[in-house]
Amino acid sequence: MARQTRRLLLLVAACMALTLAAPRMALAADAAGGEAKGTLHLFNGKNLDGFYTFVKDRGRNQDPKKVFTVENGAIRISGEEWGCITTNSEFENYRVTIEFKWGTLTHANRLESARDSGLLVHSTGADGAYAGVWMRSIECQMIEGGTGDLLVVGDETPAFSLTTPTAPELQDKCPVYQAGGKPATIDTGRINWWGRDPQWKDVKGFRGAKDVEKPLGEWNRYECIADGAKLTVLLNGKVVNEAFDVRPAKGRIQIQSEGAELFVRRVDVTPLAADKAAAPPKP
């Protein structure tokens, strides 16, 4: 009887130890899976709660043509009218991660042009202040052949500007990102990502020799890391562009409708403090 009692006590103790360890094991699994504690899932997979829509010449939350909908667990942006979805909240010192793929439809004056959209960060001021469509902001470009370009969607003053290390030669009159290169500051226009094809053309389906973006219909992971006044852009895990002295350094996040059908199945924001805490230790 005493031996059976000891076995029972040992079994109970083992079960309690596993129960107490379970939360730690779960946290370790989350870290191994790459998601930091504190990550905000801005898109819930069901509706656009947490965002509002803005359509050119219509305004906020006026979307009769259903440019912005949710289908099969993803945001569908039809591209039929120009506009954006905008976060209700502002963010500072964060990593925003989206997963997107292009649809097949294109519209209006971009019917035969490269599929085009954009992830706009540090968006501030009035809706539609830029071209009647978007808030002034810094754009992490999404366009066939040019995803990873950085654009200033501003007022052509230092209030909206950035500085990037660039290659010696311009490409299509634009600086090209090159790590360790000569700093170039812009308050309008574009900084090309490092692999943008010199023969790039604004035609539907364009693909360059060094494209990091996946072929039409496949999902891409796009990340913009806003660390103070520094901005790093990654496409499918590769750094494609980088900027310093970025102004402003906080604001809302917008995703554009710009003539092409787009699907977005993930929109996550991770505070950098949590992001760094979840990173594996360096060897």
N, C-alpha and C positions, 0 to 999 in steps of 0.2 A: 504493500500500500504506500509506504514512504517513497519507494522508488517511482511509483506511478505519479505520486503527487509532485515529486521533483521534475519529472518529465513534463507534466502539465504546466508547471510554473515556467519552465524553460521555453515551452511553446508559446505561452502568453507573452513572455518577455520579448521573444523574437518577433511576434506579430506587432507588438507595440513599437519596437525599433523600426520596423518597416514602415509603419504608419507615420511615425515622426519624420522619417527620412524622405517620405514621398514628396512633400513640397519642395525640398532641396533638389531632389532628382528632377522634378518638373521644371524648376528654374534652370537647372543645368541643361535640360533638353531644349528649353526656349533659347538659351544662349547659343547652343550648338547649332540650332536652326537658323541663327542669324538675326532674330528679332529681339531688339533691346526692350527691356522693361520700360514702360512709359510710352511706347509707340502708339500713336493715335491713328486709328483706321478711319480716315475721313469719309471714305465711301463704304457704306454698310452692305453693299451687294443687293439692296432692295429698292432704294429710292435716293433722292438727292437731298435728303436732310443734311444740314451742315453747309450747304451751298445755296446760292441764289443764281438765277440765270439773268443774262443781259443780252438783248438782241438789238442790233443797230436799227434806229428809227422806231423802235418799239419801247425799249426801256427795260426796267427791272421786272423780272417774273411775268413778262408778257411774251408768251411763246406759243402762239396759235398754231404754228406749223410743226410743233413738236420737234424742234431741232435737237433738244436735249431730253433723252428718255433713258430708261433702264430696261435692258433686254437680256435675258439669260445670264443674270448676275454681272453684267457689265454696263457701264455708261455708254450709250450710243450717241455720238454727235454726228448729225446727218451732214453738216456742212452746207445745207441749202441756204441758210442765211448766216451772215457774219455776226459773231457775238462770242460769248464765253460763259462758262460757269465760274463762279467766284466763291471762295471760302468766306463764311461769316466771320471767321476769326483772323487776326493777324498773327504772324510767326516771326521769331528771331532766334538765331543760333540753332539751326535744325538741319536735318536731312529729309528732303522730300523724295519719295520713291513712287513712281507710277509704272504700271505695266500697260502697254498699248500695242495695238496693231491697226493697220489701215484696212478699211473696207474697200469695196470696189467702186463705189459711186463718187462722182465728181460733179460739180455744178457750175452754172453761170459762166463768168469770165475766166474760170479756172478749169473748164471742162477738160482740156487737153494738157493742162499744166501739171507740174509735179505736185503730188499730194502734200498738203500744207496744213500745219497747225502750230501750236507752241505751248510751252509751259512757262507762264509768266510769274516771276517771283518778285518779292519786295514791292508789290502793287500798292500804290497809295494815291490819295486824292479822289476825285470824282469819277464815277462810272462814265465811260465814254469820252473821257477827257482827251484821249488820243484817237484822232480820226473818227470820232463819234462812236467808237466801238469798245475800246479797252481803257482800263485805268493805266496811267503812266507806271512804268515798271521796267524790270530787266528780263529779257526773254531768253530762255533756253530753247532754241529753235527746234522744231520738228518739221522737217521737210525732206522728201526723198532726195538722198545724196548730200543733204546738208544738216542732218540731225546732229546737234552738238555745237552748232554756231551760237555765238552770243550776240544779241542785239540790244541796243538801248532804245526802249520805247518811251521816250521822255519828252522834255520840252526844249532840248538843245541848250541846256545850261548845265553847270557842274552838279546841280542837284540830282541829276540822273546821269551817271557816268561810270566808267570802269577803266582799269588799266590792265593790260595783258602783255606777257612776254611774247614777242613775235619774231617771225622769220625775216630775213633781210629783204625778200621780194614780196610785193603785193600780189594778190590774186583777184582778178576781176575788180581792181581798185580797192580791195579790202585787205587789211592786215590778216595774217595767218598765225594762229597760235603755234608757238614753239617754246617748249620748256627751256628756260635759261636764256631766252632771246632778249632782244632790245625792247624795253617797255614802250607800249603805245597806248595813249589815252584817247577814248572816244566819248562824246556825249550825244552822238547820233550814229546810225549806220550799224555795221556788223563786223565782228571778228570771226573769221572762218575757223572751223575746227581743223586740226592738223592734217587730216587725210582727205579733205574735200578735193574732189577731182578737178584739176585745172580746166578740163573740158566740160564742166558741169553745164547742163542746159535745163531750162525750166520746162521740162516735158514730162508728161505722166509716165511713171515707171522707171525714171532714171535711176541707174545704179553705177557708182564709181568703182574703180579697181580696188580701192582700199576701204570701202564701206564697212562699217561695224554694224550698222543696222541690218536686221534680218530681212529676208525676202518678203514680199507682199503676202499678207495673211498669217504671218508668224508673229508671236508675241515678243516684244522687246521690253527690257528693263531699263528705265531711264531715271537717273538720280542727280539731284542738284544739292550740294552740301554748302550751306550758308554758315560760315564760321566767322562771325564778326563781319569785317569788310572783305573777306575772301570768299570766292565762289568757285567750287570745283564741279565740273560736269562729267558724269560717267554714263556711258552707253554700253549695256550688256557687260558690265564689269570693267570696262576700259576707260581710263581718263582721256577725254577727247578735247577738253578745253578748260581754261582756268583764268580767273581774273582776281585782281587785288584792288584795294581802294574803291570798292563797289559802293555806290551811293544811289538810293538809300540802302540800308542794311537790314530792313525789316518791312513787313507789310503782309497783305493778303496774297493768296495764290490763285491764279486764273488758268484755265485750260481753254484754248481757242477753238472756235468754229470758223473755218477759213476756206470753205469751198470743197472740202474733201470729207468723206465719211471716215470716222475714227471710232474705235472701241477702246475703252479704258476699264480694266477690271480691278485695278488696285490704285489707291491714292493714300499713301501713308506718310505721316510726319513723325519723326523721332527727334526729341530734344537732344542736342549734341552731348550733353552730360550723360544721358542714358546710353547713347550710341557708343561713347568711348568706354563706359563701364562694361558694356557687353562684349567689347572687342577681345579676342583671345590674346593672352600675353605674348609678347615678342620673345623668340627663342634666344 
